[in-house]
Amino acid sequence: MFNINKPLFIAFLDLEKAFDNVKWTKLFKIMEDIGIDYNDRKIIHNLYINKIAVIKAEKDNNQVEAKIAKG
């Protein structure tokens, strides 16, 4: 699943209406072609398409869940 000891950087840009006309299918195909991991693409997909991302991690038998909603 996730490597807890690996740094994670996420950037959020508030560019209202900037992505209204993006061809998402093509963009995700390009991300796949250049080698972006499936799980990373899924996170991006959830952030921009589903408008919510749920990130779950487990460390020392403790589960952590974070929900990020767009808006």
PDB file of N, CA, C, O and CB in Angstrom:
ATOM      1  N   MET A   1       0.841  -1.183   0.000  1.00  0.00           N
ATOM      2  CA  MET A   1       0.000   0.000   0.000  1.00  0.00           C
ATOM      3  C   MET A   1       0.885   1.246   0.000  1.00  0.00           C
ATOM      4  O   MET A   1       1.398   1.618  -1.056  1.00  0.00           O
ATOM      5  CB  MET A   1      -0.956  -0.002   1.221  1.00  0.00           C
ATOM      6  N   PHE A   2       1.081   1.894   1.130  1.00  0.00           N
ATOM      7  CA  PHE A   2       1.903   3.091   1.213  1.00  0.00           C
ATOM      8  C   PHE A   2       3.141   2.808   2.040  1.00  0.00           C
ATOM      9  O   PHE A   2       3.087   2.059   3.015  1.00  0.00           O
ATOM     10  CB  PHE A   2       1.111   4.260   1.812  1.00  0.00           C
ATOM     11  N   ASN A   3       4.254   3.406   1.650  1.00  0.00           N
ATOM     12  CA  ASN A   3       5.479   3.324   2.425  1.00  0.00           C
ATOM     13  C   ASN A   3       5.463   4.494   3.402  1.00  0.00           C
ATOM     14  O   ASN A   3       5.645   5.644   3.002  1.00  0.00           O
ATOM     15  CB  ASN A   3       6.758   3.348   1.502  1.00  0.00           C
ATOM     16  N   ILE A   4       5.248   4.204   4.671  1.00  0.00           N
ATOM     17  CA  ILE A   4       5.108   5.250   5.685  1.00  0.00           C
ATOM     18  C   ILE A   4       6.374   6.089   5.814  1.00  0.00           C
ATOM     19  O   ILE A   4       6.292   7.279   6.118  1.00  0.00           O
ATOM     20  CB  ILE A   4       4.762   4.631   7.032  1.00  0.00           C
ATOM     21  N   ASN A   5       7.534   5.497   5.589  1.00  0.00           N
ATOM     22  CA  ASN A   5       8.799   6.206   5.778  1.00  0.00           C
ATOM     23  C   ASN A   5       9.264   6.938   4.528  1.00  0.00           C
ATOM     24  O   ASN A   5      10.407   7.392   4.466  1.00  0.00           O
ATOM     25  CB  ASN A   5       9.863   5.240   6.213  1.00  0.00           C
ATOM     26  N   LYS A   6       8.402   7.057   3.546  1.00  0.00           N
ATOM     27  CA  LYS A   6       8.758   7.725   2.298  1.00  0.00           C
ATOM     28  C   LYS A   6       8.137   9.124   2.288  1.00  0.00           C
ATOM     29  O   LYS A   6       6.945   9.268   2.561  1.00  0.00           O
ATOM     30  CB  LYS A   6       8.281   6.894   1.062  1.00  0.00           C
ATOM     31  N   PRO A   7       8.925  10.152   1.979  1.00  0.00           N
ATOM     32  CA  PRO A   7       8.367  11.509   1.945  1.00  0.00           C
ATOM     33  C   PRO A   7       7.245  11.610   0.910  1.00  0.00           C
ATOM     34  O   PRO A   7       7.307  10.978  -0.145  1.00  0.00           O
ATOM     35  CB  PRO A   7       9.473  12.539   1.631  1.00  0.00           C
ATOM     36  N   LEU A   8       6.231  12.400   1.214  1.00  0.00           N
ATOM     37  CA  LEU A   8       5.109  12.613   0.309  1.00  0.00           C
ATOM     38  C   LEU A   8       4.891  14.107   0.179  1.00  0.00           C
ATOM     39  O   LEU A   8       4.773  14.819   1.176  1.00  0.00           O
ATOM     40  CB  LEU A   8       3.818  11.896   0.816  1.00  0.00           C
ATOM     41  N   PHE A   9       4.838  14.568  -1.042  1.00  0.00           N
ATOM     42  CA  PHE A   9       4.602  15.975  -1.313  1.00  0.00           C
ATOM     43  C   PHE A   9       3.389  16.091  -2.221  1.00  0.00           C
ATOM     44  O   PHE A   9       3.327  15.441  -3.265  1.00  0.00           O
ATOM     45  CB  PHE A   9       5.849  16.645  -1.955  1.00  0.00           C
ATOM     46  N   ILE A  10       2.434  16.908  -1.832  1.00  0.00           N
ATOM     47  CA  ILE A  10       1.258  17.170  -2.652  1.00  0.00           C
ATOM     48  C   ILE A  10       1.114  18.681  -2.750  1.00  0.00           C
ATOM     49  O   ILE A  10       1.166  19.386  -1.743  1.00  0.00           O
ATOM     50  CB  ILE A  10      -0.038  16.500  -2.050  1.00  0.00           C
ATOM     51  N   ALA A  11       0.934  19.167  -3.959  1.00  0.00           N
ATOM     52  CA  ALA A  11       0.741  20.602  -4.168  1.00  0.00           C
ATOM     53  C   ALA A  11      -0.694  20.841  -4.615  1.00  0.00           C
ATOM     54  O   ALA A  11      -1.201  20.140  -5.492  1.00  0.00           O
ATOM     55  CB  ALA A  11       1.754  21.163  -5.217  1.00  0.00           C
ATOM     56  N   PHE A  12      -1.337  21.812  -4.024  1.00  0.00           N
ATOM     57  CA  PHE A  12      -2.686  22.194  -4.410  1.00  0.00           C
ATOM     58  C   PHE A  12      -2.623  23.590  -5.023  1.00  0.00           C
ATOM     59  O   PHE A  12      -2.106  24.526  -4.413  1.00  0.00           O
ATOM     60  CB  PHE A  12      -3.665  22.152  -3.186  1.00  0.00           C
ATOM     61  N   LEU A  13      -3.144  23.714  -6.213  1.00  0.00           N
ATOM     62  CA  LEU A  13      -3.194  25.001  -6.884  1.00  0.00           C
ATOM     63  C   LEU A  13      -4.650  25.408  -7.026  1.00  0.00           C
ATOM     64  O   LEU A  13      -5.470  24.625  -7.505  1.00  0.00           O
ATOM     65  CB  LEU A  13      -2.489  24.948  -8.268  1.00  0.00           C
ATOM     66  N   ASP A  14      -4.973  26.605  -6.622  1.00  0.00           N
ATOM     67  CA  ASP A  14      -6.341  27.094  -6.751  1.00  0.00           C
ATOM     68  C   ASP A  14      -6.436  27.899  -8.040  1.00  0.00           C
ATOM     69  O   ASP A  14      -6.302  29.123  -8.039  1.00  0.00           O
ATOM     70  CB  ASP A  14      -6.760  27.957  -5.512  1.00  0.00           C
ATOM     71  N   LEU A  15      -6.665  27.201  -9.116  1.00  0.00           N
ATOM     72  CA  LEU A  15      -6.788  27.835 -10.423  1.00  0.00           C
ATOM     73  C   LEU A  15      -8.230  27.657 -10.888  1.00  0.00           C
ATOM     74  O   LEU A  15      -8.533  26.788 -11.705  1.00  0.00           O
ATOM     75  CB  LEU A  15      -5.771  27.227 -11.459  1.00  0.00           C
ATOM     76  N   GLU A  16      -9.095  28.485 -10.359  1.00  0.00           N
ATOM     77  CA  GLU A  16     -10.522  28.349 -10.638  1.00  0.00           C
ATOM     78  C   GLU A  16     -10.784  28.340 -12.133  1.00  0.00           C
ATOM     79  O   GLU A  16     -10.306  29.211 -12.860  1.00  0.00           O
ATOM     80  CB  GLU A  16     -11.309  29.477  -9.975  1.00  0.00           C
ATOM     81  N   LYS A  17     -11.525  27.377 -12.577  1.00  0.00           N
ATOM     82  CA  LYS A  17     -11.933  27.186 -13.976  1.00  0.00           C
ATOM     83  C   LYS A  17     -10.787  26.765 -14.892  1.00  0.00           C
ATOM     84  O   LYS A  17     -11.007  26.558 -16.085  1.00  0.00           O
ATOM     85  CB  LYS A  17     -12.542  28.457 -14.504  1.00  0.00           C
ATOM     86  N   ALA A  18      -9.585  26.634 -14.370  1.00  0.00           N
ATOM     87  CA  ALA A  18      -8.436  26.298 -15.217  1.00  0.00           C
ATOM     88  C   ALA A  18      -8.545  24.903 -15.804  1.00  0.00           C
ATOM     89  O   ALA A  18      -8.030  24.653 -16.894  1.00  0.00           O
ATOM     90  CB  ALA A  18      -7.152  26.415 -14.427  1.00  0.00           C
ATOM     91  N   PHE A  19      -9.203  23.992 -15.104  1.00  0.00           N
ATOM     92  CA  PHE A  19      -9.249  22.610 -15.560  1.00  0.00           C
ATOM     93  C   PHE A  19     -10.623  22.193 -16.073  1.00  0.00           C
ATOM     94  O   PHE A  19     -10.877  21.001 -16.245  1.00  0.00           O
ATOM     95  CB  PHE A  19      -8.834  21.700 -14.446  1.00  0.00           C
ATOM     96  N   ASP A  20     -11.506  23.144 -16.318  1.00  0.00           N
ATOM     97  CA  ASP A  20     -12.847  22.804 -16.788  1.00  0.00           C
ATOM     98  C   ASP A  20     -12.837  22.104 -18.143  1.00  0.00           C
ATOM     99  O   ASP A  20     -13.706  21.275 -18.415  1.00  0.00           O
ATOM    100  CB  ASP A  20     -13.691  24.052 -16.872  1.00  0.00           C
ATOM    101  N   ASN A  21     -11.875  22.422 -18.988  1.00  0.00           N
ATOM    102  CA  ASN A  21     -11.842  21.862 -20.338  1.00  0.00           C
ATOM    103  C   ASN A  21     -10.741  20.832 -20.545  1.00  0.00           C
ATOM    104  O   ASN A  21     -10.412  20.499 -21.683  1.00  0.00           O
ATOM    105  CB  ASN A  21     -11.675  22.964 -21.333  1.00  0.00           C
ATOM    106  N   VAL A  22     -10.174  20.328 -19.468  1.00  0.00           N
ATOM    107  CA  VAL A  22      -9.111  19.327 -19.578  1.00  0.00           C
ATOM    108  C   VAL A  22      -9.705  18.010 -20.063  1.00  0.00           C
ATOM    109  O   VAL A  22     -10.763  17.589 -19.595  1.00  0.00           O
ATOM    110  CB  VAL A  22      -8.386  19.132 -18.215  1.00  0.00           C
ATOM    111  N   LYS A  23      -9.030  17.371 -20.994  1.00  0.00           N
ATOM    112  CA  LYS A  23      -9.416  16.040 -21.450  1.00  0.00           C
ATOM    113  C   LYS A  23      -8.774  15.039 -20.487  1.00  0.00           C
ATOM    114  O   LYS A  23      -7.646  14.592 -20.695  1.00  0.00           O
ATOM    115  CB  LYS A  23      -8.969  15.780 -22.953  1.00  0.00           C
ATOM    116  N   TRP A  24      -9.516  14.695 -19.428  1.00  0.00           N
ATOM    117  CA  TRP A  24      -8.969  13.903 -18.337  1.00  0.00           C
ATOM    118  C   TRP A  24      -8.509  12.530 -18.778  1.00  0.00           C
ATOM    119  O   TRP A  24      -7.480  12.046 -18.305  1.00  0.00           O
ATOM    120  CB  TRP A  24      -9.985  13.761 -17.254  1.00  0.00           C
ATOM    121  N   THR A  25      -9.252  11.886 -19.679  1.00  0.00           N
ATOM    122  CA  THR A  25      -8.859  10.556 -20.144  1.00  0.00           C
ATOM    123  C   THR A  25      -7.480  10.610 -20.787  1.00  0.00           C
ATOM    124  O   THR A  25      -6.632   9.755 -20.534  1.00  0.00           O
ATOM    125  CB  THR A  25      -9.893   9.998 -21.141  1.00  0.00           C
ATOM    126  N   LYS A  26      -7.269  11.617 -21.615  1.00  0.00           N
ATOM    127  CA  LYS A  26      -5.976  11.772 -22.286  1.00  0.00           C
ATOM    128  C   LYS A  26      -4.874  12.080 -21.271  1.00  0.00           C
ATOM    129  O   LYS A  26      -3.775  11.533 -21.364  1.00  0.00           O
ATOM    130  CB  LYS A  26      -6.049  12.889 -23.348  1.00  0.00           C
ATOM    131  N   LEU A  27      -5.162  12.946 -20.311  1.00  0.00           N
ATOM    132  CA  LEU A  27      -4.169  13.309 -19.304  1.00  0.00           C
ATOM    133  C   LEU A  27      -3.742  12.096 -18.485  1.00  0.00           C
ATOM    134  O   LEU A  27      -2.553  11.909 -18.230  1.00  0.00           O
ATOM    135  CB  LEU A  27      -4.719  14.395 -18.383  1.00  0.00           C
ATOM    136  N   PHE A  28      -4.710  11.265 -18.067  1.00  0.00           N
ATOM    137  CA  PHE A  28      -4.367  10.087 -17.270  1.00  0.00           C
ATOM    138  C   PHE A  28      -3.618   9.052 -18.101  1.00  0.00           C
ATOM    139  O   PHE A  28      -2.776   8.330 -17.567  1.00  0.00           O
ATOM    140  CB  PHE A  28      -5.628   9.464 -16.675  1.00  0.00           C
ATOM    141  N   LYS A  29      -3.910   8.966 -19.396  1.00  0.00           N
ATOM    142  CA  LYS A  29      -3.169   8.064 -20.280  1.00  0.00           C
ATOM    143  C   LYS A  29      -1.715   8.534 -20.395  1.00  0.00           C
ATOM    144  O   LYS A  29      -0.798   7.713 -20.378  1.00  0.00           O
ATOM    145  CB  LYS A  29      -3.836   7.996 -21.686  1.00  0.00           C
ATOM    146  N   ILE A  30      -1.505   9.822 -20.510  1.00  0.00           N
ATOM    147  CA  ILE A  30      -0.147  10.377 -20.575  1.00  0.00           C
ATOM    148  C   ILE A  30       0.598  10.091 -19.273  1.00  0.00           C
ATOM    149  O   ILE A  30       1.768   9.709 -19.299  1.00  0.00           O
ATOM    150  CB  ILE A  30      -0.189  11.904 -20.849  1.00  0.00           C
ATOM    151  N   MET A  31      -0.073  10.275 -18.135  1.00  0.00           N
ATOM    152  CA  MET A  31       0.573   9.989 -16.851  1.00  0.00           C
ATOM    153  C   MET A  31       0.976   8.520 -16.770  1.00  0.00           C
ATOM    154  O   MET A  31       2.047   8.198 -16.255  1.00  0.00           O
ATOM    155  CB  MET A  31      -0.363  10.349 -15.680  1.00  0.00           C
ATOM    156  N   GLU A  32       0.121   7.625 -17.277  1.00  0.00           N
ATOM    157  CA  GLU A  32       0.459   6.200 -17.303  1.00  0.00           C
ATOM    158  C   GLU A  32       1.657   5.951 -18.216  1.00  0.00           C
ATOM    159  O   GLU A  32       2.572   5.208 -17.861  1.00  0.00           O
ATOM    160  CB  GLU A  32      -0.752   5.363 -17.770  1.00  0.00           C
ATOM    161  N   ASP A  33       1.645   6.577 -19.396  1.00  0.00           N
ATOM    162  CA  ASP A  33       2.721   6.382 -20.371  1.00  0.00           C
ATOM    163  C   ASP A  33       4.083   6.842 -19.852  1.00  0.00           C
ATOM    164  O   ASP A  33       5.108   6.251 -20.193  1.00  0.00           O
ATOM    165  CB  ASP A  33       2.392   7.122 -21.649  1.00  0.00           C
ATOM    166  N   ILE A  34       4.099   7.893 -19.033  1.00  0.00           N
ATOM    167  CA  ILE A  34       5.386   8.389 -18.532  1.00  0.00           C
ATOM    168  C   ILE A  34       5.805   7.702 -17.238  1.00  0.00           C
ATOM    169  O   ILE A  34       6.843   8.027 -16.661  1.00  0.00           O
ATOM    170  CB  ILE A  34       5.315   9.889 -18.312  1.00  0.00           C
ATOM    171  N   GLY A  35       4.984   6.743 -16.785  1.00  0.00           N
ATOM    172  CA  GLY A  35       5.410   5.915 -15.661  1.00  0.00           C
ATOM    173  C   GLY A  35       4.912   6.318 -14.292  1.00  0.00           C
ATOM    174  O   GLY A  35       5.445   5.849 -13.286  1.00  0.00           O
ATOM    175  N   ILE A  36       3.910   7.170 -14.221  1.00  0.00           N
ATOM    176  CA  ILE A  36       3.360   7.525 -12.915  1.00  0.00           C
ATOM    177  C   ILE A  36       2.594   6.321 -12.381  1.00  0.00           C
ATOM    178  O   ILE A  36       1.734   5.767 -13.065  1.00  0.00           O
ATOM    179  CB  ILE A  36       2.435   8.788 -13.005  1.00  0.00           C
ATOM    180  N   ASP A  37       2.910   5.928 -11.167  1.00  0.00           N
ATOM    181  CA  ASP A  37       2.355   4.746 -10.518  1.00  0.00           C
ATOM    182  C   ASP A  37       0.824   4.795 -10.468  1.00  0.00           C
ATOM    183  O   ASP A  37       0.232   5.866 -10.329  1.00  0.00           O
ATOM    184  CB  ASP A  37       2.920   4.609  -9.106  1.00  0.00           C
ATOM    185  N   TYR A  38       0.194   3.619 -10.585  1.00  0.00           N
ATOM    186  CA  TYR A  38      -1.269   3.524 -10.565  1.00  0.00           C
ATOM    187  C   TYR A  38      -1.866   4.165  -9.314  1.00  0.00           C
ATOM    188  O   TYR A  38      -2.844   4.907  -9.408  1.00  0.00           O
ATOM    189  CB  TYR A  38      -1.700   2.064 -10.651  1.00  0.00           C
ATOM    190  N   ASN A  39      -1.293   3.888  -8.150  1.00  0.00           N
ATOM    191  CA  ASN A  39      -1.837   4.453  -6.905  1.00  0.00           C
ATOM    192  C   ASN A  39      -1.746   5.972  -6.890  1.00  0.00           C
ATOM    193  O   ASN A  39      -2.644   6.645  -6.383  1.00  0.00           O
ATOM    194  CB  ASN A  39      -1.098   3.881  -5.695  1.00  0.00           C
ATOM    195  N   ASP A  40      -0.661   6.516  -7.444  1.00  0.00           N
ATOM    196  CA  ASP A  40      -0.527   7.972  -7.520  1.00  0.00           C
ATOM    197  C   ASP A  40      -1.555   8.554  -8.487  1.00  0.00           C
ATOM    198  O   ASP A  40      -2.150   9.596  -8.211  1.00  0.00           O
ATOM    199  CB  ASP A  40       0.898   8.364  -7.956  1.00  0.00           C
ATOM    200  N   ARG A  41      -1.764   7.882  -9.619  1.00  0.00           N
ATOM    201  CA  ARG A  41      -2.780   8.339 -10.579  1.00  0.00           C
ATOM    202  C   ARG A  41      -4.176   8.265  -9.964  1.00  0.00           C
ATOM    203  O   ARG A  41      -5.018   9.126 -10.220  1.00  0.00           O
ATOM    204  CB  ARG A  41      -2.726   7.494 -11.874  1.00  0.00           C
ATOM    205  N   LYS A  42      -4.414   7.248  -9.163  1.00  0.00           N
ATOM    206  CA  LYS A  42      -5.718   7.095  -8.515  1.00  0.00           C
ATOM    207  C   LYS A  42      -5.972   8.235  -7.526  1.00  0.00           C
ATOM    208  O   LYS A  42      -7.087   8.751  -7.445  1.00  0.00           O
ATOM    209  CB  LYS A  42      -5.803   5.736  -7.793  1.00  0.00           C
ATOM    210  N   ILE A  43      -4.947   8.623  -6.781  1.00  0.00           N
ATOM    211  CA  ILE A  43      -5.085   9.760  -5.856  1.00  0.00           C
ATOM    212  C   ILE A  43      -5.422  11.025  -6.632  1.00  0.00           C
ATOM    213  O   ILE A  43      -6.332  11.764  -6.256  1.00  0.00           O
ATOM    214  CB  ILE A  43      -3.784   9.965  -5.033  1.00  0.00           C
ATOM    215  N   ILE A  44      -4.691  11.276  -7.714  1.00  0.00           N
ATOM    216  CA  ILE A  44      -4.946  12.463  -8.538  1.00  0.00           C
ATOM    217  C   ILE A  44      -6.358  12.404  -9.116  1.00  0.00           C
ATOM    218  O   ILE A  44      -7.074  13.405  -9.116  1.00  0.00           O
ATOM    219  CB  ILE A  44      -3.900  12.578  -9.679  1.00  0.00           C
ATOM    220  N   HIS A  45      -6.752  11.239  -9.603  1.00  0.00           N
ATOM    221  CA  HIS A  45      -8.099  11.064 -10.156  1.00  0.00           C
ATOM    222  C   HIS A  45      -9.155  11.407  -9.110  1.00  0.00           C
ATOM    223  O   HIS A  45     -10.108  12.128  -9.405  1.00  0.00           O
ATOM    224  CB  HIS A  45      -8.297   9.618 -10.659  1.00  0.00           C
ATOM    225  N   ASN A  46      -8.994  10.905  -7.911  1.00  0.00           N
ATOM    226  CA  ASN A  46      -9.967  11.179  -6.855  1.00  0.00           C
ATOM    227  C   ASN A  46      -9.999  12.647  -6.467  1.00  0.00           C
ATOM    228  O   ASN A  46     -11.063  13.178  -6.150  1.00  0.00           O
ATOM    229  CB  ASN A  46      -9.663  10.341  -5.638  1.00  0.00           C
ATOM    230  N   LEU A  47      -8.859  13.304  -6.486  1.00  0.00           N
ATOM    231  CA  LEU A  47      -8.817  14.723  -6.131  1.00  0.00           C
ATOM    232  C   LEU A  47      -9.538  15.585  -7.152  1.00  0.00           C
ATOM    233  O   LEU A  47     -10.235  16.530  -6.783  1.00  0.00           O
ATOM    234  CB  LEU A  47      -7.380  15.188  -5.994  1.00  0.00           C
ATOM    235  N   TYR A  48      -9.378  15.270  -8.441  1.00  0.00           N
ATOM    236  CA  TYR A  48      -9.918  16.143  -9.478  1.00  0.00           C
ATOM    237  C   TYR A  48     -11.218  15.661 -10.099  1.00  0.00           C
ATOM    238  O   TYR A  48     -12.019  16.482 -10.547  1.00  0.00           O
ATOM    239  CB  TYR A  48      -8.913  16.310 -10.546  1.00  0.00           C
ATOM    240  N   ILE A  49     -11.451  14.362 -10.140  1.00  0.00           N
ATOM    241  CA  ILE A  49     -12.658  13.856 -10.769  1.00  0.00           C
ATOM    242  C   ILE A  49     -13.751  13.607  -9.733  1.00  0.00           C
ATOM    243  O   ILE A  49     -14.867  14.108  -9.875  1.00  0.00           O
ATOM    244  CB  ILE A  49     -12.356  12.572 -11.540  1.00  0.00           C
ATOM    245  N   ASN A  50     -13.444  12.857  -8.718  1.00  0.00           N
ATOM    246  CA  ASN A  50     -14.444  12.529  -7.704  1.00  0.00           C
ATOM    247  C   ASN A  50     -14.597  13.624  -6.660  1.00  0.00           C
ATOM    248  O   ASN A  50     -15.522  13.579  -5.850  1.00  0.00           O
ATOM    249  CB  ASN A  50     -14.083  11.231  -7.025  1.00  0.00           C
ATOM    250  N   LYS A  51     -13.724  14.582  -6.667  1.00  0.00           N
ATOM    251  CA  LYS A  51     -13.744  15.728  -5.756  1.00  0.00           C
ATOM    252  C   LYS A  51     -13.447  15.372  -4.304  1.00  0.00           C
ATOM    253  O   LYS A  51     -13.563  16.222  -3.420  1.00  0.00           O
ATOM    254  CB  LYS A  51     -15.076  16.396  -5.830  1.00  0.00           C
ATOM    255  N   ILE A  52     -13.066  14.131  -4.054  1.00  0.00           N
ATOM    256  CA  ILE A  52     -12.700  13.744  -2.690  1.00  0.00           C
ATOM    257  C   ILE A  52     -11.651  12.642  -2.765  1.00  0.00           C
ATOM    258  O   ILE A  52     -11.689  11.792  -3.654  1.00  0.00           O
ATOM    259  CB  ILE A  52     -13.952  13.271  -1.876  1.00  0.00           C
ATOM    260  N   ALA A  53     -10.738  12.667  -1.844  1.00  0.00           N
ATOM    261  CA  ALA A  53      -9.728  11.611  -1.762  1.00  0.00           C
ATOM    262  C   ALA A  53      -9.715  11.077  -0.340  1.00  0.00           C
ATOM    263  O   ALA A  53      -9.777  11.840   0.625  1.00  0.00           O
ATOM    264  CB  ALA A  53      -8.312  12.136  -2.178  1.00  0.00           C
ATOM    265  N   VAL A  54      -9.634   9.785  -0.224  1.00  0.00           N
ATOM    266  CA  VAL A  54      -9.501   9.141   1.080  1.00  0.00           C
ATOM    267  C   VAL A  54      -8.157   8.449   1.088  1.00  0.00           C
ATOM    268  O   VAL A  54      -7.900   7.571   0.265  1.00  0.00           O
ATOM    269  CB  VAL A  54     -10.675   8.128   1.365  1.00  0.00           C
ATOM    270  N   ILE A  55      -7.305   8.838   2.007  1.00  0.00           N
ATOM    271  CA  ILE A  55      -5.971   8.268   2.106  1.00  0.00           C
ATOM    272  C   ILE A  55      -5.907   7.484   3.408  1.00  0.00           C
ATOM    273  O   ILE A  55      -6.141   8.024   4.489  1.00  0.00           O
ATOM    274  CB  ILE A  55      -4.861   9.376   2.046  1.00  0.00           C
ATOM    275  N   LYS A  56      -5.587   6.210   3.287  1.00  0.00           N
ATOM    276  CA  LYS A  56      -5.519   5.346   4.464  1.00  0.00           C
ATOM    277  C   LYS A  56      -4.102   4.819   4.613  1.00  0.00           C
ATOM    278  O   LYS A  56      -3.450   4.468   3.628  1.00  0.00           O
ATOM    279  CB  LYS A  56      -6.534   4.175   4.360  1.00  0.00           C
ATOM    280  N   ALA A  57      -3.636   4.766   5.843  1.00  0.00           N
ATOM    281  CA  ALA A  57      -2.312   4.217   6.126  1.00  0.00           C
ATOM    282  C   ALA A  57      -2.387   3.462   7.448  1.00  0.00           C
ATOM    283  O   ALA A  57      -3.232   3.744   8.297  1.00  0.00           O
ATOM    284  CB  ALA A  57      -1.221   5.345   6.177  1.00  0.00           C
ATOM    285  N   GLU A  58      -1.501   2.517   7.597  1.00  0.00           N
ATOM    286  CA  GLU A  58      -1.466   1.750   8.842  1.00  0.00           C
ATOM    287  C   GLU A  58      -0.026   1.680   9.328  1.00  0.00           C
ATOM    288  O   GLU A  58       0.886   1.366   8.563  1.00  0.00           O
ATOM    289  CB  GLU A  58      -2.058   0.318   8.643  1.00  0.00           C
ATOM    290  N   LYS A  59       0.166   1.974  10.598  1.00  0.00           N
ATOM    291  CA  LYS A  59       1.490   1.898  11.205  1.00  0.00           C
ATOM    292  C   LYS A  59       1.315   1.399  12.627  1.00  0.00           C
ATOM    293  O   LYS A  59       0.487   1.912  13.380  1.00  0.00           O
ATOM    294  CB  LYS A  59       2.222   3.284  11.174  1.00  0.00           C
ATOM    295  N   ASP A  60       2.090   0.405  12.983  1.00  0.00           N
ATOM    296  CA  ASP A  60       2.033  -0.162  14.336  1.00  0.00           C
ATOM    297  C   ASP A  60       0.606  -0.575  14.711  1.00  0.00           C
ATOM    298  O   ASP A  60       0.157  -0.332  15.831  1.00  0.00           O
ATOM    299  CB  ASP A  60       2.570   0.851  15.359  1.00  0.00           C
ATOM    300  N   ASN A  61      -0.092  -1.193  13.774  1.00  0.00           N
ATOM    301  CA  ASN A  61      -1.468  -1.673  13.966  1.00  0.00           C
ATOM    302  C   ASN A  61      -2.479  -0.566  14.246  1.00  0.00           C
ATOM    303  O   ASN A  61      -3.588  -0.852  14.698  1.00  0.00           O
ATOM    304  CB  ASN A  61      -1.501  -2.656  15.093  1.00  0.00           C
ATOM    305  N   ASN A  62      -2.122   0.684  13.989  1.00  0.00           N
ATOM    306  CA  ASN A  62      -3.048   1.804  14.120  1.00  0.00           C
ATOM    307  C   ASN A  62      -3.382   2.314  12.728  1.00  0.00           C
ATOM    308  O   ASN A  62      -2.489   2.641  11.946  1.00  0.00           O
ATOM    309  CB  ASN A  62      -2.447   2.942  15.004  1.00  0.00           C
ATOM    310  N   GLN A  63      -4.669   2.378  12.425  1.00  0.00           N
ATOM    311  CA  GLN A  63      -5.080   2.834  11.107  1.00  0.00           C
ATOM    312  C   GLN A  63      -5.382   4.324  11.145  1.00  0.00           C
ATOM    313  O   GLN A  63      -6.044   4.818  12.058  1.00  0.00           O
ATOM    314  CB  GLN A  63      -6.305   2.046  10.615  1.00  0.00           C
ATOM    315  N   VAL A  64      -4.886   5.030  10.136  1.00  0.00           N
ATOM    316  CA  VAL A  64      -5.101   6.465  10.014  1.00  0.00           C
ATOM    317  C   VAL A  64      -5.830   6.699   8.703  1.00  0.00           C
ATOM    318  O   VAL A  64      -5.463   6.125   7.678  1.00  0.00           O
ATOM    319  CB  VAL A  64      -3.749   7.268  10.075  1.00  0.00           C
ATOM    320  N   GLU A  65      -6.859   7.538   8.724  1.00  0.00           N
ATOM    321  CA  GLU A  65      -7.611   7.835   7.514  1.00  0.00           C
ATOM    322  C   GLU A  65      -7.779   9.336   7.413  1.00  0.00           C
ATOM    323  O   GLU A  65      -8.125   9.997   8.392  1.00  0.00           O
ATOM    324  CB  GLU A  65      -8.987   7.119   7.510  1.00  0.00           C
ATOM    325  N   ALA A  66      -7.535   9.873   6.228  1.00  0.00           N
ATOM    326  CA  ALA A  66      -7.724  11.304   5.993  1.00  0.00           C
ATOM    327  C   ALA A  66      -8.587  11.484   4.761  1.00  0.00           C
ATOM    328  O   ALA A  66      -8.346  10.854   3.731  1.00  0.00           O
ATOM    329  CB  ALA A  66      -6.362  12.037   5.825  1.00  0.00           C
ATOM    330  N   LYS A  67      -9.589  12.339   4.860  1.00  0.00           N
ATOM    331  CA  LYS A  67     -10.445  12.651   3.716  1.00  0.00           C
ATOM    332  C   LYS A  67     -10.192  14.091   3.316  1.00  0.00           C
ATOM    333  O   LYS A  67     -10.177  14.995   4.152  1.00  0.00           O
ATOM    334  CB  LYS A  67     -11.955  12.419   4.046  1.00  0.00           C
ATOM    335  N   ILE A  68      -9.995  14.285   2.036  1.00  0.00           N
ATOM    336  CA  ILE A  68      -9.731  15.619   1.513  1.00  0.00           C
ATOM    337  C   ILE A  68     -10.818  15.922   0.494  1.00  0.00           C
ATOM    338  O   ILE A  68     -10.940  15.217  -0.508  1.00  0.00           O
ATOM    339  CB  ILE A  68      -8.293  15.724   0.877  1.00  0.00           C
ATOM    340  N   ALA A  69     -11.605  16.956   0.735  1.00  0.00           N
ATOM    341  CA  ALA A  69     -12.662  17.331  -0.196  1.00  0.00           C
ATOM    342  C   ALA A  69     -12.274  18.592  -0.946  1.00  0.00           C
ATOM    343  O   ALA A  69     -11.660  19.497  -0.380  1.00  0.00           O
ATOM    344  CB  ALA A  69     -13.994  17.534   0.543  1.00  0.00           C
ATOM    345  N   LYS A  70     -12.630  18.649  -2.209  1.00  0.00           N
ATOM    346  CA  LYS A  70     -12.360  19.839  -3.009  1.00  0.00           C
ATOM    347  C   LYS A  70     -13.407  20.892  -2.673  1.00  0.00           C
ATOM    348  O   LYS A  70     -14.587  20.591  -2.494  1.00  0.00           O
ATOM    349  CB  LYS A  70     -12.365  19.510  -4.536  1.00  0.00           C
ATOM    350  N   GLY A  71     -12.945  22.127  -2.594  1.00  0.00           N
ATOM    351  CA  GLY A  71     -13.915  23.180  -2.398  1.00  0.00           C
ATOM    352  C   GLY A  71     -13.647  24.059  -1.277  1.00  0.00           C
ATOM    353  O   GLY A  71     -14.414  24.988  -1.025  1.00  0.00           O
TER     354      GLY A  71
END
